[in-house]
Amino acid sequence: MAFITGSELVKTLLFDRPADFPKGGLQVDVLKPIFGDAMISQEGHNWRWQRGVAAPLFRHDELVHFGAIMSAAAEATVTRWRGAPAGTVHAISKDMMRAAFSVIAGTMLAGGAGDMFDAIEQGHEDYYRGMNWWIIYTLLGLPHWLPRPGGQAMRAHEARLRNMVADLVRARREEATNADDLMARLLRATDPETGQHLSDELVADN
């Protein structure tokens, strides 16, 4: 396993020679139940065309608009830590997840969907507690529905989150507003080469 940190090497890996560094089937198969056909679990053509639709949203001049939201999430986390009584033990993974979701809510969801974060947090630990068994099942080519330790909790968490996101995407599509957050722009975006747009299901996946 290699960890790539230099900017030139990152460019080589992600931009110049992506076909030489695939994600690998295991990662794709493990992530598919919760991420569907999202970019994070795709390779080749399926990855390229979705990335082409989303790419304009992540240019530097676009991202600078979200810097204040990201900084505010980081500062709020540090403020909570500094304000806690001496000796307080912090669950860093939960704090980082809260900070990340604060950014997502402020950029993707125009500040909404607080109930979604509650749902994420509610099943987060149970979901990852069963992940090692799911990885083993994936390596053995066993189906996701087959009983396994933690499998029922994982499937329930996946269904709950995917249904909530699908409802949110559907509602945003029906609004047909000129909102400028990332989700609204993903719903409007098209592939510059083919004109293809992301379906509601693919927006929800991503």
N, C-alpha and C positions, 0 to 999 in steps of 0.2 A: 504494500500500500504506500502510495506516495502522496505527500501533502504539498500542493503547489501554492506558493505565496508570492513569488516575484511577479510584478505586473506584466513583464514581457512574457513570462512563461504562462501566465493566466490567459493572455491574449492568444498565444500559440494553441493552448488547449481548447479554449472556447470558440475562437474565431477562425484561426488559420487551419487547424487540423482536427476539428471536432469528431470526424468520422473515425480517427485513430484512437479516440478515447471514449468509447461508449460507456453509458451508465452501467450496463450489465443487466442481464435478464432477471437476476434475483431482485434487484432494487425495483425494477419495473413491476414485477409480479407481486412483491410484498406491498407496494404502495397502491396498487390498482383498486382494492376494495374501498378505500376511502377517497382517493384522488381521481378515480376513473381514468379518463383519457387526457388528463391535464398535462401541461408541458413538463412538469416535474417527473412524470412517469413515462415520458415518450422519447422516442429516438427517430432519426431519419426524417422522412417526409412529414410524418404527423407532428414532429417537434418543430420542423422548419416553418411550416405554414402558420402554425399558431404563434410562433415567435415573431413571424413577420407581421402578424396583426397587432401584437402587443408592443413590439419594439418601439414605435414612435412615442409611446407613453412613458418610456424610461430613458429618454434622452436627458442630457445634463440640464438643459434649459427648462425641461419639464419638472425634473426632480427637485430643483431648487425651491419650487413653490411649496414642497412638502417638508423642507428642512425645519421649519418652525414647529411643526407637529411632532417630528422625530425628536427634536431637542426637548420639547416640553415633556414627552414621555420619559426620557432619560432623567430629566431634572426632577420630575415627580417621584421617580423611583428612589433617587438619591435622597430627596427630602424625607421620604418615609423612613428610610434607613437611619438617617441622622436624628429623626424625631423619636425613634424607638428608645425605650429604656435601656440602660447599659446592661449588657449580658443577653440581650434578645437574640434568639437564634432565628435566622431567616431561611426560608425554603427558596433558595436562589432560582431553582428551575421554575417555580410558580411566579416569582417576581419578574423573571425575564419573559415568561409567557404573557403576563399582564401588560408589561411594557410593549411587547410586540403587538398584542391585540389592540392596545390603545392607538398605536400607529396605524394598524390596518383599519380600525374603525374610523379614524380621522381622515384617511386617504382614500380607501376603497369604498367606505360605506357612509361617507359624509357625517361621521360622528354617531351613527345609529347602531342598532343591533346589540345593545348591551345584554339582552337576554341570550344572545348567541354565545357571548363569552361565558355566561353562567353555565350553559350547556357544555361548552368545551371543558371548562374547569371541573364540572361535575363528574365527567367520565374519563378524564385525562389519565389518572393513575391506573385505573382498571384496564384501560386500553393498552398502555405500555407494559403492564404487568403480564399480559398475555402475548406480547409481541414475539418473544423468543420461541414460543411454541408455534406461532404462525410462520416464522422464518423456517423452522424445521419442517413443517408441513409443506411449505413452498419448495424447499430443497428436494423433498421426496415426491413432489408432484401431486400432493393430496389436495382435494378441493376445499374451498373456504368454508363450505357449509358442514363439513364433517366435524362431529363433536371433538373437542380438544379442551384442555384446561384454559379457561379465560375466553374461549371462543364466543360464547353467548354474549358476554359483556362487550366484546369487541364489535360483534355484529350489531348489537343494539346501539352502541355509540356511533358507529358508521351511519346507520339508518337515520338516527336522530339528527345528526349534523347535516347529512346530505339533504334530508327533507326540509330542514330549516333554511339552508342556503338556496335550495330550489325555489322555495316559496318567496324568498327575498328577491331572487333574480326575476321571477315571474311578476312580482309586484312592481319592481323597478321598470321592467319592460312595458307594463301597462300604463305607468305614469306618463311615459313619453315626454319627459321634461327636458330642458336644456341644461340639466345639472352637469357639473364639470369634474366630479370626483372620478376615480379610476374605474369604478364599476360602470358608471354611465358611459364612459368613453369606450370601455371594452364592448358594451352592448352596441355601440354605434360603429365600432372599428371594422374595417375590411382589409383583406389582403391586397396590397397595392398592385400585385401582379395578376391576380385572378378575380378580384372583387369578392371573394368568398368571405363570409362573416362568421363569427363564432355563434353557434347555436346556444340557446338557453342552457342546455345540458353541459356544453363545453365551458361556458362562462361559470356555471356552478362548480364544475370540476376544478377549474383553476382558482 
